[in-house]
Amino acid sequence: MTMKKLLLTTLLLTGTLTAENRIGIDINSEDIEILGSVNLNTLTNYADGTTYILDASYLHTDGDNMTTVGFSGQNTLQGVEGLTLAFGLKGVLASDFMAFPLMAKAAYALPLNDSIPTTSLMASFAYAPSVLTFRDGETYSELKFEADMEVISNIHLFTGYRNIGTEYDTHDQTFNNSFYGGLKLSF
């Protein structure tokens, strides 16, 4: 059953290939995550300063699985070249909880010389208080740090750390606390 969910999610996220955006996969010794994002501006020919992103992920861990779908608006911060900020909302679904956390993300492209591939650092945070957490959940929090390098045009290697915590009506649980590495393809 779990393999069917993983394959279905892979097929759904592969649909982002035709939308000229990004798919990826990250792994460690116990987890696998499949990622996909679509730049909605390219689909609608919207050319204002704000970029609207739809992203999805599927995280398979030893204990449970988690699916997320998010929507955010992002823009560069004036006065700080290379810094992009994004704010939005996402839906999180696991076997025993559901949440709609608010999220914030910052990405900074390091100002390195031309002989070094494009390298960026990213940090993101998502939080859902009890009013945005359902089923058996009480609160949800997610923290991610990531370093990304475009090693070949449109191919990125990345490494990162994630901590996903859930507070239930009866107990607290760390859903995932791990380092990972992966590959992203941009289209």
VENWO-V745663 format. One line per field, one symbol per residue. ss: DSSP state (H for helix, E for strand, C for the rest). burial: + if it has 16 or more other ideal C-beta (glycine too) atoms within 10 Angstrom, else -. A space follows every 50 residues. Layout:
ss=???
burial=???
This chain:
ss=CHHHHHHHHHHHHHHHHHHCCEEEEEECCCCEEEEEEEEHHHHHCCCCCC EEEEEEEEEECCCCEEEEEEEEEEEECCCCCCEEEEEEEEEEEECCEEEC CEEEEEEEECCCCCCCCCEEEEEEEEEECHHHEEECEEEEEEEEEEEEEE EECCEEEEEEEEEEEEEECCCEEEEEEEEEEEEEEEC
burial=--------+---+--+--+-++++++-+--+-++++++++---------- +++++++++++----+++-+-+-+---------+++-+-+++-+--++++ +-+-+-+++---------++-+-+-+++---++---++++++-+-+-+-+ -----+-+-+-+-++++-------++-+-+-+-+---
